[in-house]
Amino acid sequence: MKIYDFILSKIAGNSGALMDILLKKFKTSKKILYVSNDDITLHLSLEKIRDEDILEFLERRQEFLKDKSRYIDKCKEEIDCLKNKYNIYIISISDSNYPKQLRSIKDVPLNLYVKGKIDFNFLKSIAIVGSRNTSSYAREKVSEISKDLSKEGFCIISGLARGIDGQAQSSAIASGGKTIAVLPFLSDKIYPPEHSNLAKDILINGGAIISENFLLKKTYNPVLFTERNRLISGLSRAVLIAEGSIPSGSLSQYNHAKNQKKIMFTLKPIKEHEGTLLPEKIMSEGGFGINSSKEIIEILNKLGYQKKLYEIT
């Protein structure tokens, strides 16, 4: 990883819009760290970033500038601790193995905290997500679809959450497939705790667990759960939302996927209930209602899925 990407992410925190602007203008984290306050202020002001947010960024950057060597050494110690104590390594946006498909999303993360070893630049991938409280029909269908797609070489991407996410990822492992869990944060413990063994199985089977955050404190901002949804869909070539109510975390996932122009799938409801509200919305807005992996593959092939590689600018 590149040390300046790590330093900048610590300074900027979760200011995604601010970082998008600065990276577009100055290209590298190192240049953003050393460019003048006037240049920073000018370009952020032109993009309507609030004065108080600009001031906060500049004040935090000044902590780095007033003793650069000490700040860099401290960050290197933190990176070593992550690797040696928690078996977590960092992929930064400047690294060649940073996921190409994430480079073009809104609020691109500067760094990814990663457990496991996997090539993120895969051609065949699909996110399978949905409600924590879900119907037996959805669980059965998700299990079947996840197993079948895994056997076809798809990497299954989900959030390790209770319900549909866990079902999709455990089924992928059962069929010998690879899966990536995108968490709101990595820590010394897995969340939710009942999926600790599933997390171990993901790593044993050649998958990965990733996040844009690392936290050791016991309290966290709930917004991290919805923010990670842009990474789940961002990593994926297509997205299947099995069930979901409105409003819900699944609705957040749908909105991110739609904004990223992903191919959208959902289960065709067989009986109306709260969890079918989102599938009905998805289908009414152009998403594909399906009942099997065969339908997914047929639709993807018709859309030229196999021929389309990511074009990163």
KEMI-490762 format. One record per residue: residue number from 1; residue in three letters; chain; x, y, z of N, C-alpha, C in turn. Coordinates in steps of 0.05 Angstrom, whole numbers. Example, Ala and Ser with C-alpha at 12.3 -4.5 7.8 and 13.67 -1.06 7.14 Angstrom:
<rs>
<1,ALA,A,<264,-114,156>,<246,-90,156>,<264,-66,156>>
<2,SER,A,<257,-45,142>,<273,-21,143>,<258,1,157>>
</rs>
This chain:
<rs>
<1,MET,A,<17,-24,0>,<0,0,0>,<18,25,0>>
<2,LYS,A,<6,48,-8>,<21,73,-8>,<15,88,18>>
<3,ILE,A,<35,96,31>,<33,109,58>,<16,135,56>>
<4,TYR,A,<19,150,35>,<5,175,33>,<-25,171,30>>
<5,ASP,A,<-34,150,17>,<-62,144,16>,<-73,138,44>>
<6,PHE,A,<-58,123,59>,<-66,117,87>,<-68,142,104>>
<7,ILE,A,<-48,159,102>,<-48,184,117>,<-71,202,109>>
<8,LEU,A,<-76,205,83>,<-98,222,74>,<-125,212,84>>
<9,SER,A,<-128,185,84>,<-154,174,93>,<-158,179,123>>
<10,LYS,A,<-137,180,138>,<-140,186,167>,<-147,216,171>>
<11,ILE,A,<-136,232,154>,<-142,261,156>,<-170,268,146>>
<12,ALA,A,<-178,256,124>,<-204,262,112>,<-227,248,125>>
<13,GLY,A,<-222,225,138>,<-243,210,150>,<-262,200,129>>
<14,ASN,A,<-289,203,133>,<-309,194,115>,<-319,216,96>>
<15,SER,A,<-302,236,91>,<-310,258,73>,<-308,250,44>>
<16,GLY,A,<-326,233,35>,<-324,222,9>,<-326,242,-13>>
<17,ALA,A,<-345,261,-11>,<-349,281,-32>,<-324,299,-34>>
<18,LEU,A,<-314,306,-11>,<-290,323,-10>,<-266,309,-23>>
<19,MET,A,<-263,284,-18>,<-240,269,-29>,<-244,265,-59>>
<20,ASP,A,<-268,260,-68>,<-273,257,-97>,<-263,282,-112>>
<21,ILE,A,<-270,305,-101>,<-262,331,-114>,<-232,334,-114>>
<22,LEU,A,<-219,329,-91>,<-190,333,-89>,<-175,313,-107>>
<23,LEU,A,<-183,289,-107>,<-169,269,-124>,<-172,275,-153>>
<24,LYS,A,<-196,284,-161>,<-200,291,-189>,<-182,314,-197>>
<25,LYS,A,<-178,333,-179>,<-162,356,-186>,<-132,351,-183>>
<26,PHE,A,<-124,339,-161>,<-95,337,-155>,<-83,310,-161>>
<27,LYS,A,<-100,290,-167>,<-92,263,-176>,<-81,244,-155>>
<28,THR,A,<-63,254,-138>,<-51,236,-118>,<-54,246,-90>>
<29,SER,A,<-53,227,-71>,<-56,234,-43>,<-32,251,-34>>
<30,LYS,A,<-9,245,-43>,<15,260,-35>,<12,289,-43>>
<31,LYS,A,<2,295,-67>,<0,322,-76>,<-22,337,-59>>
<32,ILE,A,<-43,323,-52>,<-64,335,-36>,<-53,342,-8>>
<33,LEU,A,<-35,326,2>,<-24,331,29>,<-5,355,29>>
<34,TYR,A,<7,362,6>,<28,383,5>,<19,408,-9>>
<35,VAL,A,<-3,407,-24>,<-11,431,-39>,<-20,453,-19>>
<36,SER,A,<-20,478,-28>,<-25,500,-10>,<-54,501,0>>
<37,ASN,A,<-58,513,23>,<-85,517,34>,<-103,532,15>>
<38,ASP,A,<-91,552,1>,<-107,568,-17>,<-117,551,-41>>
<39,ASP,A,<-101,533,-51>,<-110,516,-73>,<-132,497,-64>>
<40,ILE,A,<-128,486,-40>,<-149,468,-29>,<-175,483,-26>>
<41,THR,A,<-174,506,-13>,<-198,522,-8>,<-212,530,-33>>
<42,LEU,A,<-196,539,-53>,<-208,548,-78>,<-224,526,-91>>
<43,HIS,A,<-212,503,-95>,<-226,482,-110>,<-249,470,-94>>
<44,LEU,A,<-247,468,-68>,<-269,457,-52>,<-292,478,-51>>
<45,SER,A,<-286,503,-50>,<-306,524,-49>,<-322,525,-76>>
<46,LEU,A,<-307,521,-98>,<-320,521,-124>,<-340,498,-127>>
<47,GLU,A,<-335,477,-112>,<-352,453,-113>,<-373,453,-90>>
<48,LYS,A,<-376,476,-77>,<-397,480,-57>,<-393,464,-32>>
<49,ILE,A,<-368,456,-25>,<-363,443,0>,<-365,464,22>>
<50,ARG,A,<-378,457,44>,<-382,476,66>,<-356,487,78>>
<51,ASP,A,<-356,513,85>,<-332,525,96>,<-322,510,121>>
<52,GLU,A,<-340,501,138>,<-332,488,162>,<-319,461,156>>
<53,ASP,A,<-328,448,135>,<-315,422,127>,<-287,427,116>>
<54,ILE,A,<-284,448,100>,<-258,455,89>,<-238,461,112>>
<55,LEU,A,<-248,478,131>,<-231,486,154>,<-222,461,170>>
<56,GLU,A,<-241,443,175>,<-235,419,190>,<-213,402,176>>
<57,PHE,A,<-216,399,150>,<-196,384,135>,<-169,397,136>>
<58,LEU,A,<-168,423,133>,<-142,437,134>,<-129,435,161>>
<59,GLU,A,<-145,437,182>,<-134,435,209>,<-123,407,214>>
<60,ARG,A,<-137,387,205>,<-127,360,209>,<-102,354,192>>
<61,ARG,A,<-102,366,168>,<-78,363,151>,<-54,377,164>>
<62,GLN,A,<-59,399,178>,<-37,413,191>,<-23,396,212>>
<63,GLU,A,<-37,378,225>,<-25,360,244>,<-4,343,231>>
<64,PHE,A,<-8,335,206>,<12,320,191>,<35,338,183>>
<65,LEU,A,<29,362,173>,<49,380,162>,<69,390,183>>
<66,LYS,A,<59,394,208>,<77,405,228>,<98,386,238>>
<67,ASP,A,<94,359,234>,<114,340,241>,<111,315,224>>
<68,LYS,A,<118,318,199>,<113,297,179>,<126,271,185>>
<69,SER,A,<151,271,193>,<165,246,199>,<152,231,221>>
<70,ARG,A,<145,245,242>,<132,231,265>,<105,220,257>>
<71,TYR,A,<90,235,241>,<63,226,232>,<66,201,215>>
<72,ILE,A,<85,201,196>,<89,179,178>,<98,154,194>>
<73,ASP,A,<116,157,213>,<125,135,230>,<102,123,245>>
<74,LYS,A,<85,140,256>,<62,130,272>,<43,114,254>>
<75,CYS,A,<38,123,230>,<21,109,211>,<33,82,203>>
<76,LYS,A,<59,82,199>,<72,56,192>,<70,36,214>>
<77,GLU,A,<71,46,239>,<68,28,262>,<39,17,263>>
<78,GLU,A,<20,34,256>,<-8,25,256>,<-12,4,234>>
<79,ILE,A,<0,8,212>,<-3,-11,190>,<10,-38,197>>
<80,ASP,A,<33,-37,210>,<46,-62,219>,<30,-76,240>>
<81,CYS,A,<17,-61,258>,<0,-73,278>,<-24,-87,266>>
<82,LEU,A,<-36,-75,246>,<-59,-87,232>,<-51,-114,220>>
<83,LYS,A,<-27,-114,208>,<-18,-139,195>,<-10,-160,215>>
<84,ASN,A,<6,-153,235>,<17,-173,253>,<-3,-182,275>>
<85,LYS,A,<-20,-164,284>,<-39,-171,305>,<-66,-181,295>>
<86,TYR,A,<-75,-169,273>,<-102,-175,264>,<-103,-189,237>>
<87,ASN,A,<-80,-193,225>,<-78,-206,199>,<-94,-191,178>>
<88,ILE,A,<-92,-165,179>,<-106,-147,160>,<-85,-132,144>>
<89,TYR,A,<-88,-133,118>,<-70,-116,102>,<-87,-95,87>>
<90,ILE,A,<-73,-75,77>,<-87,-52,65>,<-81,-50,35>>
<91,ILE,A,<-101,-47,19>,<-98,-41,-9>,<-106,-12,-13>>
<92,SER,A,<-88,4,-24>,<-94,32,-28>,<-100,37,-57>>
<93,ILE,A,<-113,60,-62>,<-122,66,-89>,<-99,69,-109>>
<94,SER,A,<-75,74,-98>,<-51,76,-116>,<-39,49,-123>>
<95,ASP,A,<-49,27,-110>,<-38,1,-115>,<-50,-12,-141>>
<96,SER,A,<-34,-27,-154>,<-43,-40,-179>,<-65,-61,-174>>
<97,ASN,A,<-66,-72,-150>,<-86,-93,-144>,<-111,-81,-131>>
<98,TYR,A,<-113,-55,-130>,<-138,-43,-121>,<-161,-50,-141>>
<99,PRO,A,<-184,-57,-131>,<-206,-66,-150>,<-212,-44,-171>>
<100,LYS,A,<-208,-51,-196>,<-213,-32,-218>,<-242,-22,-218>>
<101,GLN,A,<-261,-40,-211>,<-289,-33,-213>,<-297,-13,-191>>
<102,LEU,A,<-281,-9,-170>,<-287,10,-150>,<-277,38,-157>>
<103,ARG,A,<-258,40,-175>,<-245,66,-181>,<-265,86,-192>>
<104,SER,A,<-286,76,-205>,<-305,94,-218>,<-330,100,-202>>
<105,ILE,A,<-333,89,-178>,<-357,94,-162>,<-355,121,-148>>
<106,LYS,A,<-378,131,-140>,<-379,156,-125>,<-368,150,-97>>
<107,ASP,A,<-354,170,-85>,<-342,167,-59>,<-324,142,-57>>
<108,VAL,A,<-305,141,-76>,<-287,118,-77>,<-270,118,-52>>
<109,PRO,A,<-267,95,-39>,<-250,93,-15>,<-221,94,-22>>
<110,LEU,A,<-205,109,-7>,<-176,111,-11>,<-163,85,-5>>
<111,ASN,A,<-173,71,16>,<-161,46,25>,<-182,25,31>>
<112,LEU,A,<-174,0,27>,<-191,-23,35>,<-175,-39,55>>
<113,TYR,A,<-188,-45,77>,<-177,-63,97>,<-186,-91,89>>
<114,VAL,A,<-167,-110,87>,<-172,-136,75>,<-162,-159,92>>
<115,LYS,A,<-179,-179,96>,<-170,-205,107>,<-174,-225,85>>
<116,GLY,A,<-154,-241,80>,<-155,-261,58>,<-141,-252,33>>
<117,LYS,A,<-137,-270,15>,<-123,-264,-10>,<-141,-271,-33>>
<118,ILE,A,<-147,-251,-50>,<-164,-257,-73>,<-158,-236,-94>>
<119,ASP,A,<-161,-243,-119>,<-158,-224,-141>,<-186,-211,-145>>
<120,PHE,A,<-187,-185,-139>,<-212,-171,-140>,<-222,-164,-169>>
<121,ASN,A,<-204,-167,-188>,<-211,-158,-215>,<-222,-182,-231>>
<122,PHE,A,<-243,-194,-220>,<-256,-217,-233>,<-276,-208,-253>>
<123,LEU,A,<-281,-225,-273>,<-301,-219,-293>,<-329,-227,-284>>
<124,LYS,A,<-332,-250,-272>,<-358,-260,-265>,<-363,-256,-235>>
<125,SER,A,<-381,-238,-228>,<-388,-233,-201>,<-417,-223,-198>>
<126,ILE,A,<-429,-229,-176>,<-456,-219,-171>,<-460,-215,-141>>
<127,ALA,A,<-473,-193,-134>,<-480,-188,-106>,<-507,-201,-101>>
<128,ILE,A,<-509,-215,-79>,<-535,-227,-70>,<-540,-217,-42>>
<129,VAL,A,<-561,-201,-39>,<-567,-188,-13>,<-597,-188,-9>>
<130,GLY,A,<-605,-179,15>,<-633,-178,21>,<-638,-175,51>>
<131,SER,A,<-663,-179,59>,<-672,-174,86>,<-659,-193,106>>
<132,ARG,A,<-656,-182,130>,<-648,-199,153>,<-670,-217,161>>
<133,ASN,A,<-694,-207,162>,<-718,-223,168>,<-732,-230,142>>
<134,THR,A,<-728,-254,134>,<-737,-262,107>,<-754,-287,107>>
<135,SER,A,<-767,-292,85>,<-785,-315,82>,<-769,-340,77>>
<136,SER,A,<-781,-363,83>,<-768,-388,77>,<-765,-392,47>>
<137,TYR,A,<-784,-382,31>,<-782,-383,2>,<-757,-369,-8>>
<138,ALA,A,<-752,-345,3>,<-728,-329,-6>,<-703,-343,2>>
<139,ARG,A,<-702,-354,27>,<-678,-368,36>,<-672,-392,18>>
<140,GLU,A,<-692,-408,11>,<-688,-431,-5>,<-679,-424,-33>>
<141,LYS,A,<-691,-403,-45>,<-684,-394,-72>,<-655,-383,-73>>
<142,VAL,A,<-649,-367,-53>,<-622,-355,-51>,<-601,-377,-48>>
<143,SER,A,<-606,-397,-32>,<-588,-419,-29>,<-583,-433,-55>>
<144,GLU,A,<-605,-439,-69>,<-603,-453,-95>,<-588,-436,-115>>
<145,ILE,A,<-595,-411,-118>,<-583,-393,-138>,<-553,-389,-132>>
<146,SER,A,<-547,-384,-107>,<-519,-379,-99>,<-501,-404,-105>>
<147,LYS,A,<-511,-427,-99>,<-496,-452,-105>,<-492,-455,-135>>
<148,ASP,A,<-513,-451,-150>,<-512,-455,-179>,<-493,-435,-192>>
<149,LEU,A,<-494,-410,-184>,<-477,-389,-196>,<-448,-393,-187>>
<150,SER,A,<-444,-403,-163>,<-416,-409,-154>,<-404,-431,-172>>
<151,LYS,A,<-420,-451,-178>,<-410,-473,-195>,<-404,-463,-223>>
<152,GLU,A,<-417,-441,-231>,<-412,-429,-258>,<-388,-410,-257>>
<153,GLY,A,<-375,-407,-234>,<-351,-391,-232>,<-356,-362,-223>>
<154,PHE,A,<-380,-356,-213>,<-386,-330,-203>,<-375,-326,-175>>
<155,CYS,A,<-363,-304,-169>,<-356,-296,-142>,<-381,-283,-130>>
<156,ILE,A,<-390,-293,-107>,<-414,-282,-93>,<-405,-261,-74>>
<157,ILE,A,<-416,-237,-77>,<-409,-215,-59>,<-433,-207,-42>>
<158,SER,A,<-429,-204,-16>,<-451,-197,1>,<-440,-184,27>>
<159,GLY,A,<-457,-181,47>,<-450,-165,70>,<-447,-180,96>>
<160,LEU,A,<-448,-207,95>,<-445,-224,119>,<-467,-218,140>>
<161,ALA,A,<-488,-204,132>,<-509,-198,151>,<-527,-222,157>>
<162,ARG,A,<-543,-220,177>,<-562,-241,183>,<-582,-243,159>>
<163,GLY,A,<-594,-266,156>,<-614,-268,135>,<-603,-276,108>>
<164,ILE,A,<-611,-262,87>,<-604,-268,60>,<-574,-268,55>>
<165,ASP,A,<-560,-248,66>,<-531,-246,61>,<-516,-271,70>>
<166,GLY,A,<-521,-279,95>,<-508,-303,106>,<-516,-328,91>>
<167,GLN,A,<-541,-330,82>,<-550,-353,67>,<-535,-355,40>>
<168,ALA,A,<-533,-332,27>,<-519,-332,1>,<-490,-340,4>>
<169,GLN,A,<-477,-330,24>,<-448,-335,27>,<-442,-363,37>>
<170,SER,A,<-458,-373,55>,<-454,-400,64>,<-460,-420,42>>
<171,SER,A,<-479,-414,25>,<-486,-432,2>,<-464,-432,-18>>
<172,ALA,A,<-452,-409,-23>,<-429,-407,-42>,<-406,-425,-32>>
<173,ILE,A,<-401,-424,-7>,<-379,-440,5>,<-386,-470,3>>
<174,ALA,A,<-411,-477,8>,<-420,-505,7>,<-416,-517,-21>>
<175,SER,A,<-416,-500,-42>,<-413,-510,-69>,<-384,-507,-78>>
<176,GLY,A,<-366,-499,-60>,<-338,-496,-67>,<-331,-470,-81>>
<177,GLY,A,<-349,-451,-79>,<-344,-425,-92>,<-331,-405,-74>>
<178,LYS,A,<-323,-383,-86>,<-310,-361,-71>,<-331,-339,-66>>
<179,THR,A,<-328,-326,-43>,<-346,-304,-35>,<-331,-282,-21>>
<180,ILE,A,<-340,-258,-24>,<-328,-235,-11>,<-348,-222,7>>
<181,ALA,A,<-341,-218,33>,<-359,-205,52>,<-350,-176,55>>
<182,VAL,A,<-367,-158,49>,<-362,-129,52>,<-375,-119,78>>
<183,LEU,A,<-359,-112,97>,<-369,-105,124>,<-369,-74,128>>
<184,PRO,A,<-386,-64,146>,<-385,-36,152>,<-359,-28,165>>
<185,PHE,A,<-346,-47,179>,<-320,-42,191>,<-307,-69,198>>
<186,LEU,A,<-281,-69,197>,<-266,-92,208>,<-258,-85,237>>
<187,SER,A,<-255,-105,253>,<-247,-101,281>,<-233,-126,291>>
<188,ASP,A,<-229,-128,317>,<-217,-152,328>,<-237,-175,329>>
<189,LYS,A,<-263,-168,325>,<-284,-189,325>,<-301,-185,300>>
<190,ILE,A,<-314,-207,292>,<-332,-205,268>,<-360,-196,277>>
<191,TYR,A,<-372,-180,261>,<-400,-172,265>,<-416,-180,241>>
<192,PRO,A,<-439,-194,246>,<-450,-203,272>,<-435,-227,283>>
<193,PRO,A,<-434,-229,310>,<-417,-250,322>,<-425,-279,314>>
<194,GLU,A,<-450,-283,309>,<-459,-310,301>,<-448,-319,274>>
<195,HIS,A,<-437,-301,259>,<-425,-308,233>,<-395,-310,234>>
<196,SER,A,<-384,-312,258>,<-355,-315,261>,<-344,-340,247>>
<197,ASN,A,<-358,-362,250>,<-349,-386,236>,<-352,-384,206>>
<198,LEU,A,<-373,-371,197>,<-377,-367,169>,<-354,-350,157>>
<199,ALA,A,<-346,-330,173>,<-323,-313,164>,<-298,-330,161>>
<200,LYS,A,<-293,-348,180>,<-270,-365,178>,<-271,-383,153>>
<201,ASP,A,<-295,-393,147>,<-299,-410,124>,<-294,-395,98>>
<202,ILE,A,<-302,-370,98>,<-297,-353,74>,<-268,-352,68>>
<203,LEU,A,<-252,-347,89>,<-223,-344,85>,<-210,-371,78>>
<204,ILE,A,<-218,-392,91>,<-208,-419,85>,<-212,-427,56>>
<205,ASN,A,<-235,-418,45>,<-242,-426,18>,<-233,-406,-3>>
<206,GLY,A,<-214,-389,5>,<-202,-371,-15>,<-216,-345,-21>>
<207,GLY,A,<-235,-338,-3>,<-249,-313,-6>,<-236,-291,10>>
<208,ALA,A,<-251,-269,15>,<-240,-247,30>,<-261,-233,46>>
<209,ILE,A,<-252,-218,66>,<-270,-201,82>,<-257,-173,81>>
<210,ILE,A,<-273,-153,73>,<-262,-127,69>,<-280,-105,81>>
<211,SER,A,<-268,-82,85>,<-282,-58,93>,<-266,-34,87>>
<212,GLU,A,<-278,-10,86>,<-263,15,84>,<-256,26,111>>
<213,ASN,A,<-265,12,133>,<-261,22,160>,<-249,1,178>>
<214,PHE,A,<-232,9,197>,<-223,-8,218>,<-229,6,245>>
<215,LEU,A,<-244,-8,262>,<-252,4,288>,<-247,-16,310>>
<216,LEU,A,<-237,-6,332>,<-235,-23,356>,<-254,-14,378>>
<217,LYS,A,<-265,10,376>,<-284,19,396>,<-310,4,394>>
<218,LYS,A,<-325,3,416>,<-349,-13,417>,<-373,2,405>>
<219,THR,A,<-371,28,403>,<-393,43,390>,<-385,50,361>>
<220,TYR,A,<-405,52,344>,<-400,58,316>,<-424,73,305>>
<221,ASN,A,<-420,87,283>,<-441,102,270>,<-457,83,252>>
<222,PRO,A,<-483,81,257>,<-500,63,240>,<-499,69,210>>
<223,VAL,A,<-491,94,203>,<-490,100,174>,<-469,84,160>>
<224,LEU,A,<-450,72,174>,<-430,55,162>,<-442,31,148>>
<225,PHE,A,<-465,22,158>,<-479,-1,147>,<-490,5,119>>
<226,THR,A,<-501,29,116>,<-511,36,89>,<-490,45,70>>
<227,GLU,A,<-469,58,81>,<-447,67,64>,<-432,44,51>>
<228,ARG,A,<-430,21,65>,<-416,-1,53>,<-431,-13,30>>
<229,ASN,A,<-457,-7,27>,<-472,-18,5>,<-462,-10,-22>>
<230,ARG,A,<-450,14,-24>,<-440,23,-50>,<-416,6,-58>>
<231,LEU,A,<-402,-6,-38>,<-379,-23,-45>,<-389,-51,-53>>
<232,ILE,A,<-410,-61,-41>,<-421,-87,-48>,<-430,-86,-78>>
<233,SER,A,<-445,-67,-85>,<-454,-65,-113>,<-431,-56,-131>>
<234,GLY,A,<-413,-39,-121>,<-390,-30,-137>,<-372,-52,-146>>
<235,LEU,A,<-368,-72,-129>,<-351,-95,-135>,<-364,-114,-155>>
<236,SER,A,<-390,-112,-158>,<-405,-133,-172>,<-412,-124,-201>>
<237,ARG,A,<-415,-144,-218>,<-424,-139,-245>,<-454,-137,-246>>
<238,ALA,A,<-468,-150,-228>,<-497,-150,-226>,<-505,-153,-197>>
<239,VAL,A,<-530,-146,-191>,<-540,-147,-163>,<-567,-161,-162>>
<240,LEU,A,<-569,-180,-144>,<-594,-194,-138>,<-603,-186,-110>>
<241,ILE,A,<-626,-172,-108>,<-638,-166,-82>,<-662,-185,-79>>
<242,ALA,A,<-659,-204,-61>,<-680,-225,-58>,<-706,-214,-48>>
<243,GLU,A,<-705,-201,-25>,<-729,-190,-12>,<-720,-164,2>>
<244,GLY,A,<-740,-147,8>,<-734,-123,23>,<-759,-106,26>>
<245,SER,A,<-761,-93,49>,<-783,-76,54>,<-775,-47,46>>
<246,ILE,A,<-794,-29,49>,<-789,-1,43>,<-799,16,66>>
<247,PRO,A,<-781,31,80>,<-752,34,75>,<-737,10,88>>
<248,SER,A,<-712,7,80>,<-695,-14,91>,<-667,-11,81>>
<249,GLY,A,<-648,-27,93>,<-621,-27,83>,<-620,-38,55>>
<250,SER,A,<-638,-56,48>,<-639,-67,21>,<-647,-45,0>>
<251,LEU,A,<-664,-26,9>,<-671,-4,-9>,<-646,13,-14>>
<252,SER,A,<-630,18,7>,<-605,32,4>,<-587,18,-16>>
<253,GLN,A,<-586,-8,-14>,<-569,-24,-33>,<-580,-21,-61>>
<254,TYR,A,<-606,-21,-65>,<-617,-18,-91>,<-611,10,-103>>
<255,ASN,A,<-613,30,-86>,<-607,57,-96>,<-578,60,-105>>
<256,HIS,A,<-559,49,-90>,<-531,50,-98>,<-527,34,-124>>
<257,ALA,A,<-539,11,-126>,<-535,-6,-150>,<-547,8,-175>>
<258,LYS,A,<-570,21,-171>,<-583,35,-193>,<-566,59,-202>>
<259,ASN,A,<-556,74,-183>,<-538,97,-189>,<-513,88,-204>>
<260,GLN,A,<-504,64,-198>,<-480,53,-211>,<-486,38,-236>>
<261,LYS,A,<-512,39,-244>,<-521,27,-269>,<-515,-3,-270>>
<262,LYS,A,<-520,-17,-248>,<-516,-46,-247>,<-540,-60,-259>>
<263,ILE,A,<-536,-84,-269>,<-558,-101,-278>,<-572,-111,-253>>
<264,MET,A,<-598,-106,-251>,<-613,-112,-227>,<-631,-136,-230>>
<265,PHE,A,<-630,-154,-210>,<-647,-177,-208>,<-662,-177,-181>>
<266,THR,A,<-685,-190,-180>,<-698,-195,-155>,<-715,-220,-158>>
<267,LEU,A,<-723,-232,-136>,<-740,-256,-137>,<-769,-248,-144>>
<268,LYS,A,<-781,-263,-162>,<-809,-258,-167>,<-825,-266,-143>>
<269,PRO,A,<-841,-248,-131>,<-856,-255,-107>,<-878,-276,-114>>
<270,ILE,A,<-881,-295,-96>,<-903,-315,-99>,<-926,-309,-81>>
<271,LYS,A,<-921,-292,-61>,<-942,-284,-42>,<-935,-257,-30>>
<272,GLU,A,<-954,-238,-31>,<-948,-211,-22>,<-944,-210,8>>
<273,HIS,A,<-923,-197,16>,<-918,-190,45>,<-898,-167,45>>
<274,GLU,A,<-891,-158,69>,<-874,-134,71>,<-848,-136,55>>
<275,GLY,A,<-837,-161,55>,<-812,-165,41>,<-813,-164,11>>
<276,THR,A,<-837,-164,0>,<-840,-163,-30>,<-843,-134,-40>>
<277,LEU,A,<-844,-115,-22>,<-848,-87,-31>,<-825,-78,-48>>
<278,LEU,A,<-801,-84,-40>,<-778,-75,-56>,<-775,-91,-82>>
<279,PRO,A,<-779,-118,-82>,<-779,-131,-108>,<-799,-120,-128>>
<280,GLU,A,<-823,-113,-118>,<-843,-101,-136>,<-833,-75,-148>>
<281,LYS,A,<-820,-59,-131>,<-809,-33,-140>,<-787,-38,-161>>
<282,ILE,A,<-769,-57,-155>,<-747,-63,-173>,<-757,-71,-201>>
<283,MET,A,<-777,-88,-201>,<-788,-98,-227>,<-803,-75,-241>>
<284,SER,A,<-816,-58,-226>,<-831,-36,-239>,<-812,-15,-251>>
<285,GLU,A,<-787,-15,-242>,<-768,5,-251>,<-747,-7,-270>>
<286,GLY,A,<-753,-31,-281>,<-737,-42,-302>,<-719,-65,-294>>
<287,GLY,A,<-719,-73,-268>,<-703,-96,-259>,<-716,-122,-268>>
<288,PHE,A,<-701,-143,-267>,<-710,-169,-277>,<-720,-186,-254>>
<289,GLY,A,<-745,-195,-255>,<-755,-215,-236>,<-748,-243,-245>>
<290,ILE,A,<-735,-258,-227>,<-726,-285,-235>,<-733,-305,-213>>
<291,ASN,A,<-730,-331,-220>,<-735,-352,-201>,<-712,-372,-201>>
<292,SER,A,<-692,-368,-218>,<-670,-388,-220>,<-644,-375,-230>>
<293,SER,A,<-622,-389,-225>,<-597,-380,-235>,<-596,-381,-266>>
<294,LYS,A,<-610,-400,-277>,<-611,-403,-306>,<-622,-378,-319>>
<295,GLU,A,<-642,-366,-307>,<-653,-341,-318>,<-633,-318,-316>>
<296,ILE,A,<-618,-317,-294>,<-598,-297,-290>,<-577,-299,-312>>
<297,ILE,A,<-566,-323,-316>,<-545,-327,-336>,<-555,-321,-364>>
<298,GLU,A,<-580,-329,-371>,<-591,-323,-397>,<-593,-293,-402>>
<299,ILE,A,<-602,-279,-382>,<-605,-249,-385>,<-578,-236,-388>>
<300,LEU,A,<-559,-245,-371>,<-532,-233,-372>,<-519,-238,-400>>
<301,ASN,A,<-523,-262,-410>,<-512,-268,-437>,<-524,-251,-459>>
<302,LYS,A,<-551,-247,-457>,<-564,-231,-477>,<-555,-202,-476>>
<303,LEU,A,<-547,-193,-452>,<-538,-165,-449>,<-508,-162,-455>>
<304,GLY,A,<-495,-184,-463>,<-467,-183,-470>,<-449,-182,-446>>
<305,TYR,A,<-458,-193,-424>,<-443,-192,-399>,<-416,-204,-402>>
<306,GLN,A,<-413,-226,-416>,<-387,-240,-418>,<-367,-223,-434>>
<307,LYS,A,<-376,-205,-450>,<-358,-190,-467>,<-350,-163,-456>>
<308,LYS,A,<-364,-154,-435>,<-360,-127,-425>,<-340,-127,-402>>
<309,LEU,A,<-317,-116,-406>,<-297,-113,-385>,<-299,-84,-374>>
<310,TYR,A,<-290,-80,-350>,<-290,-54,-338>,<-272,-35,-354>>
<311,GLU,A,<-283,-11,-360>,<-267,9,-373>,<-262,31,-353>>
<312,ILE,A,<-238,33,-344>,<-231,51,-323>,<-216,75,-335>>
<313,THR,A,<-226,99,-329>,<-213,123,-339>,<-196,136,-318>>
</rs>
